[in-house]
Amino acid sequence: MMIEDEYIRLIFGLKLKQIRTEKNLSLFGLSKLSGLSKSYLNEIEKGKKYPKPDKILLLSESLEVPYDHFVSLKLDKNLAPIGDILQSKILKEIPLELFGIKENNLIDIIANAPAKVNAFISTIIKISQNYNLTRESFFLASLRSYQEAHNNYFEDIENDVEKFAKSYHLDVSKRITSIQLEEILIEEFSYTIDDKELSKYENLGEIRNIYIPKNKTLLIDKNISEAQKTFIYAKELAYNYLKIEDRLYTFPWVKFENFDQVLNNFIASYFAGALIISRKSLTEKLTDFFALEDWKPLKLHQLIKHYNCSQETFYQRLTNILPKYFNIKNLFFLRFTHKENSPEYKLSKELHITQQQSPHANRNNEHYCRRWVSIKTIQDLEKSNKKRATFGIQISSYENQKNEYLVLSSATPDPFKKDINRSVSLGLLLSPHLKKKLAFLKENTFHKNLVGVTCETCSVKNCTERIAEPTRLEKQHLHSEIAKTVDNIINSYS
């Protein structure tokens, strides 16, 4: 909640500005009428100053408004939502500083056009309610925008990783192991690591680890893979080496107090990925891989296996490196999850670099296109014995769009959720630059598939994978035809 004095100043300023503008008075006019300086009145309206009782009385008499109305914290109906927002935590929780906005600047905007801002905020709130946007999804959207604004590459974290590796004599050109990182946590940061305690609690099956700050104890699930353990240890090292105190205590998170914890979780995760997959090593290996004249999927699998990481960590690391070192900037990352025997595939994570690519998440509970390789790899996994990951690659060509994407995808069972499978995909916009970079990318190297976004919006004819009719598209066509008919009628009378 805002500091009480700050809130009182802002409410008084909003009221004064509203009354002044309703009476068609400029600041100069009110200054002449009240005898108070224009600059002083401007600071009051912006919530920077609160006038003394004698000045309030002077304004009350000058504007012919009751003194009690000025000092009351109650706002008129058209400004009431702004009062609610100012008194709530929202301005404190919105990560304004990430986007170069100061809170005072936003308050100035509110003060300068309260009615318009009120209408805008009310609209955003209603949209959020209609689409069931939670506080968590709002924070994650803010974080995603922050990543996209920086092409998901953060030089300072990369440098910190290299300093850390040098300080602790870690050879990041070789495979990093959990034993190496565990030793640093215990010897350097006085951690106690317990892999037995979590198994005592039946309802914690989805929790990989819990950190207890009081005694620096890390409870870790004994069944996690070597790659998962390495990633968890690397995150813990990030929190300690970067001296991050405001942090989350579980992985995956159960609750969070503020946006900083969400941001710090991302920073620690980025650090972990960069430590396990060093930028120098990956850049060198990708350069060699991209130079191959023929597509060799085994070479890609070997490249991934060189690092002690999950498929998701590797694909996400590509979103850091490709834009920065190969100038491949138009790309997307997707993670889909699927409960076996369910018709619903959920897009649980996405990232779009440079521009909003297709596909992207929708909030209308529509059915994603089954022609996507992201979904096909999950289907292939569920048809197999699920002992190893399934891989797929295709060129996605969108109906009624000129953009085409080279999409790589892999699917694995979710190790902590029964009967849940997931895929991660990386999509690269087909362009002359990409074709020049990837020597093996020739005309007929990969299968091309005509795809849509959702069945409800797809115009692909005779689609055998369709599981829902193109209802939204049909509705748009109907409205378009009605509009044409109305125009024809109007024009016939001209």
N, C-alpha and C positions, 0 to 999 in steps of 0.2 A: 504494500500500500504506500502511496505517496506520503511524504512528510506532511503533517497537518497544516503547518504554516504555508507550505508551498501550494497545497490544494486550495486553501482559503484565498490566497493571492490570485490564483488562476481563475477561480469562480468569480471573484469580484471583478477582475479584468474583463472576463467574458460578458458579464452583466453590463458593465459600463459601456463597452463597445456596442453591444446590442441596442442599448437605450439611445446612445448617441446617434447611431446610424438610422434608427427608426425615426428620429427627429430631424434627419437630414443635416446633421451638424458635422463639420470637419473637425479634426483635432484643433486646428487654428481657431475655428468658431467657438468650440467649447472653452478653449483657453481664454478668449476674449470675454466670454460670458461668465466664467467662474473666477478669473484672475489667477488661475494656476498655469504654470508654464506648459507649453506644448510638449517638451521633452519629458516632463514629469508625468503628464497624462499618458503619453505613449508607453512609458515604463509600467504604469499601472495596468494598462490594457494588456500588456504582454505578460502580466503576472510576475513582474520583477520587483514591484513595490506594492505595499499595502498602505493606503493613506491613514493618517491619524484621524480621530473622531471629528475634529474641527474641519478637516478637509472633506470628510464624507458628508458632513452637514452642508458644507458649501456646494458640493456637487448635487446633493439632494434638492437644495433650494433652486439651484441653477437649472436643473433638468425637470423640476417639479415631479419628483419621484419620492415616495416615502422613505425615510431614513431606514426603517426596519426592512424594507425590500432590498436595499443595498447590502445590508450586513447579513441577511439570511443566506444560508447555503443552498436554499432550494432554487432550482433553475426552472425556467419556463419549459413547457412541454417540448418545444422544438430543440432545446439544448440539453434536455435531461440525459439522453444517452451519452453525450460527451462528458457530463458530470460523472456518470457511472464509470466510464472508461478511465477518466483522470483519477478516480478514487480507487480503481482496481489495480492489479499488478501488471496489466497488459503492457503499459509503456516501459515498465522495468524489464519485462520478459522478452519483448521484441528485441532481437539482436541488432539494434540500429547501427552500432559502431562497425559491424562487419561490412556494411555497405556505405560507410563514410557519412552517416547521418548522426548528428548529435540530437539528444533528446530535446534540448532547448530549441533547436531548429524546427522540430516537429510541433512543439508547443506554439511556436510563432505562427506556423501554418494554420493550426487550429484556431488561434486567436484572430488571424487575419480573415478567415472565411469560415466561421463556426457553423453556419447553416449548411454550407456545401459539404464540409468535412463530416458533419453529423449525418447527412444523407448518404455519403460514401461509406462511412463506418457501419451504418445501419444495414446497408446493402451487403457489405462483406459479411457481417454477422449472420444475415439471413441465408446467404449462399452457403456459409459454413454449416449452418444448421441443416439445410436441405441435403447437403452432401455428407453429413455426419462427420465433419472434420474435427478431430480431437486435438487437444493440446499437444500430444505427441506428434501427430501428423503435421501440425503447424510447425513445430520445431524442426522436424526432419525436412520439411519443404524449405525452410530457411537455410538449413545446413546445405541442402542440395544446391540451392541457388548460389551459396557462397562457394562451393566447390566448382560449379560451372563457370562462375565469374572469373575464377583463376585457372581455368582449363584443368582443374583437378591436379595441379602441380604446385608444390610448396617448397621452394628452394631452402628456406630456413630449416625446415624439418629434415630435408635431405642432408644438409650440412651437419646438423646435430647428430644424425645417424653415423655419418662418417667420422666425426669427432669421437663419438662413443666407441665405435669399433676400434679406432686407433688407440684410445685410452685403455681398452680392456683386451688388446691384442687379439681381436677376432678377425680371422681372414674371411671377409665376406665374399670372396671369389669362390670359396668352397661352400659346401652344404653346411648350414648352421643347424646344430642339434639342440634339443631341449636340455641335454646334460650340460652343455656349455653355458647356457643361459641360467639354468638352475644354480649352478655354482656361483655365478655373479650375484644372483639374488640373495643367496644364503651368506656368502662371505663378505660381500660389499655392503648389502643393504639389510642385513640381519633378519632375513625372512625365515619363518618356519613354514614348511610345506607339508600338508597333511592330505593324503589321498584315500583316507578311510572314512572320515567323518560324514561326508555327504551321502554315502551309501546307507546311512542309518535312517534317512528321511525319504519315505516313499513318494511324497509329493514334490520332490525336487529333481525329478527325472530329467527335466529339460535344462537344468542349471549346470553349466560347465565348471564354474568356479565362484567362490565367494571370498572376498578379501576382508579381513577383520583388522581395521587400522590400530586398534588399541594395543595389540601385541604383535602386529605385522605378520599375521598368520594367513596363509593362502590355502583355503580348502579347495581341492581340485578333484574332479570326477576321475576315478581310477580307470574308467573304460574309454576315455578319449584317446584319439589317435595321436601318434607322435607329432604330426603336423599341427594338430589343434593345441597340443600342449606347448609346442614351441611358440606358437602365435600368442598364447595366453602369457607365457613368461616374457616374451618380447614387449607386450603391452605393459606389464608390471614394471619392466625396466624403464620404459618410456615415462611412466608416471613418476618414478623416482629420479631418473636422470634429468628430466625437464622440470623437476620440482613442482609437479601439478598436485595440488591438494584437494581442490574442489572436483571430485571425481565420482564415478559410479562404482559400486562395490560388487556387482555381479556381472556375469557374462553368460547368456545375454542379460540385458538389464531388466529389472523387475519394476523399479520406480526411479524417478529422477526429481530433483527439487527445482532445477532451473535450466536455462538454455546453456549456461557455461559448462555444465556437466555433460550435456550432449556434445558440445563442441570439443571438450577435452577428451571425450571418448573417441571422437574422430581423429584427433591429433595423435593419441596413443596408438590407435589402429593403423594410421598412416605410418607412424614411426616403425611399428612392428613389421608391416609389409615391406618397408624400405630396408629394414635390417635383414630380413630373411631373403629378400630378392633385391640385391644392390643395383643401383641404377647403372653403374659401369658394367657390371657383369651382364645384366639383361640387355643393355644396348648393344654390346658386342655380339651376343648370341643372336639377337634379332637381326642384326645387320647381316650375319652369315646366313641365317634362315631365309631372309627376304631375297638374298642373292641366288637362291636355288632356281635353276631353270625349269624344273618340273616340281609339281606339287607332291610332297612326300609327308603324309600325315604322321608317319612313324617319327620323323625328325621333330615334329611339333611335340609329340608325346614325350620324346626324350628330353627336349628343352624344358618342358614343365617338370618332369621327374628329377631334373638336376637340382631343383629347389625343394626344400622341406616345407611344402605348403599345400593347401587345398586348391582345388580347381578355382574356387571363388577368389581366393587371395591372388592367384596368378592373373586371372582375368581383370580383376580390379587394378592390379599393378600395371597392366597394360594401359589402362586409362590415364595413368600418371605419365608414363614414358612415351607413348606414341605421339601425343600432341607436342611434347617438348622437344624430343630428339629426332623425330621423323616427320614432323610437321603434318601429321595425320590428325586433324583436329575435328573433323565432322564424324563423330562416333557416338555410340550409345552402349550402355551396360544394362542388362536386365537380369533379374532373378525371379523365376517362377516357382511356385510351390503347388503341389497337387496331392490331395488325399485320394488314395486308391479307391476306385469304383465311384468317384464323385464326378459329375459333369463339369465342375468348376475348377478352373485354373486361376490362381491368384498371382498377380504381379506384385511381389512383395518388396522389390527394391529396383530403382532405376536411376540412371544418371545420363544426362545428355550434354555433350560438349559442343560448344560454338552455337548450336541452334537446336530447337526442339525437333527431334527426329521422330519418325514413325518406326515402331509403335510406341505408345506411351500409355500410362495408366488411365483408366476411366472410372468414374464414380457412379456409373449408372447400372452397375451389375450386368453389363452386357457380356456377351460371350466372345472371348478373344479368338482370332482366326486360328483354326487348327492346322493351317498350312505352314505356320511358322516353325522353323527348325527348333526353336526354344521349347515348343510343346511336343514336337515329334521325338526329340531325344528322351523326354520323360516317358512317352508312350513306348519307345523302344526299350527303355530300362525296365518298365513294368512287364513287358513281354519276355524279358530275359530272366536269368536266375539272380540278377542284381548283385553278383559278386564283384563286378567291376563297373567302372563308369562307362556310359555310352557317349559317343561323340557324333556330331553332325556338322555339316557345312553346306550352305546354299547361297545363291544370290536371290534375294527377295526383291521382286519387281512389283510395285504397288499399282493397282488398278487406278487409272485416271491421274496418276502422278508420274513425273519424269524421273524422280529419284529412285535409285536402286542401291541396295546394300549387300556387301559381302558379310555374311553372318556366321560366326563360329559359335558352337554351343556344346555343352557337356552336361550330363545329368548323373546324379548320385542319390542314394537314399539319404534322408535326413537322419543323422546318427542319434538324434535325441528325441525324435517324434515318430512313434510307431505308425506305420502305413502312410507316411508322408514322404514324397519324393520331390526333388527340386532340380532345376536346371539353371545354369548361368550362361549368359550369351554376350558376345561382343559383336556389334554391328559397325561396319566401316562403310562410309558413303563411297560408292563407286565414282571415281573421278580420274582424269588424266594423270593427276599427281599420284594417286594410289596405284594405278596400273604401272607407272614408271618405277615406283618403290618396290612393288612385289613382282619380281621377275617371272614367277610361276603363274601369275594372273593373266591367262590368255583367254581368247574368245570362248572356248568350249571346256575350260578347265573344270568348272563347277556347274552343277545342275541349277537351272533358273526356275523359280517357282513364282507364279502370279499369286499375290496374297492381298488380303484386306487388313483392316484393323480390328473391327468386330463384325460378327455376322449381321448385327442389326444395322450396320452402316455400309455393308459391302455390296458392290454391284457386279461381282464376278458371277457369270452365268453358269448354270449347271454344275455347281460346286458340290462334289460328293462328300466333302468334309463338313459342310454346313450343318449346324445343329440348331439354328434359329433363323427365322425369316428376317429379311432386311426391313424390319418395321419402321425404323427411324428414317431410313433412306426413302421408303415409300411415302412416308408422311411429308418429307421435304418435297418430293416430286408432286404430291397432291396439292400442297400449298402453292408451289410454283405454277401449276396448271391453273389453279383458281385465280392467281394474280394475273396471268396472261389473259384469261377470259374477261376479267374485270377491266383490264386495260383496253381490250378490244371493244368492249361495250362503250367505254368512255370515249374512245377515239371515233367510234361510229357516229357519235352525236356532235363531233367537232366540225 
